[in-house]
Amino acid sequence: MVHKYQTSMSLPVPVARVFAFFSDAANLPRITPPDFGLQITSPQPVLMQQGTIIDCKIRLLGFPVPWQSLISRWEPPHLFTDEQLRGPCKSWVHVHRFQELSAGTVIEDEVEYSLPWPQISELAHPLVRRQLRRIFHFRQEAIKGILCA
């Protein structure tokens, strides 16, 4: 089963500055909760563009898990999409949208994902959903703290 998670936030920051922040893969650990221990294992700096593959390691339930993403769409400064090639989900497609407004930028995140082992995973989905809310709440607060400081 494919699930969808959506969230958005507004910042009083120009879209060019917001997109530049997201264009630097080295910022990803800064906006990920520390207990996930996210490490980018791809050689740095990562040149973000369509076709870029980013290798990471995260911790889930204390265990290291590889995560490999493909930047499948790259439309600066308004949109990019990353897709999990290898990782904990059966599928994961994360669309990042950036809309410039007179007062700043709206950041929209839309994730479509499915979990492995459907019968078992669907029972655990409420916990996964809660984790996603926690991750994106942390992410939004971190982005505000970094870009609005």
Phi, psi and omega in degrees: 000135179267131178249159179230137175231131180228144174205161178209162177208159177242143178228143176277054186226139180297148183301324181299319179291319179296313182295322178300320178298313181289339179285349179259103182302336179296343177282343184304313177298333180291336184246018178245135180308136184304329182292348175277347176052038184298128176231132174274123182258352173293149175302139181260152352284152177272124177276109182279123176193171177300131180098349178295137174248131181242125176259133180224170170228135175233168174248127174237123182054033178086356182257138177289134181228127176287148176222124178239128182239148174247131171278102187269339174223141181214103184229072182299145354260029189248342186196144162207157182232133171244140180236133177290125173267326179211136180165196187284341182264157172292320174211153180203117177232118184244113178262125177253121178242143181229116182244124180277132175238168180299330181266004181144224186225139170258127176255123178243134176242131175229121181241127170249127185214156171225151184260154177287166177048072191311314184296318181284316186297323182295329175292326181273354185304321178302325177290320178297315180300318178297319177297318178299317178300317180295316180299312183287330174295313177302313182302313181296317179295320179295317179298315178301314182297325182278310188275341182253008182286000000 
